[in-house]
């Protein structure tokens, strides 16, 4: 999507397929989703308490120079110019890379986020949520008292899609004061109802994962003392169960699929105000 970069570097990615048409790809993308490239989007919402309100989204793909990838900018002037264009009305800011010190710590113990972006976010924009990725090992959430910072990288450092989606609730603006403050965004935690191996086996059977259903019954003794519920979604649970139950590789993929579906089912359909 960064056509200027791709024209110079396409062989690095598609050497055996030939270059793609960047304009056609961008047009195709715009037909199926809302594509934010240094642009904004307004979502109008009806609130039964205060009537009509809106959420302002702004997205930018840029990040400081990092291994010569697309949408890279030199720190300082070029980065500052981009970040200063972000409107102060932004509720949800989406950037590719993190601000300095927020979900930006690499395995080399280096903070590689953008200090110019941090300054704009904390001193001027003050969005309710700032969502980013780029530094896979920085996955997670932090809060500075005003903005919820979310590193939503779905892949880990090995580019395996092991990180669960982070669910965020942005409350309606029910503030009756005239100070223009808005309720802080918050993380919504799952509430898994699986209490033991029998529950897990029953769920698998109901959802046509019969191989795993039988496995959890057969090896129930090995799961005594295992903490279920939300612990099923801990980063190391999949590997621990696969090792403990001696699960073959093809069944391990099925197990990850089961956990993903259980995770999606473990959230309330509506959030109480």
Buried (B, 14 or more C-beta within 10 A) or exposed (E): BBEEBBEEBBEEEEEEEEEEEBEEEBEEEEEEEEBBBEEBBEEEEEEEEEEEBEBBBBBBBBBBEEEEBBBBBEEEEBBBEBBEEBEEEBBBBBBBBBBBBBBBBBEEEEBBBBBBBBBBBBEEBBBBBBBBBBBBBBBBBBBBEBBBBBBBBBEBBEEEEBBBEBBBBBBBBEEEEEEEEBBBBBEEEBEBEBEBBEBBBBBBBEBEBEBBBEBBBEBBEBBEEBEBBBEBBEEEBBEEBBEEBEBEEEBBEBBBEBBBEBBEBBBEEEEEE
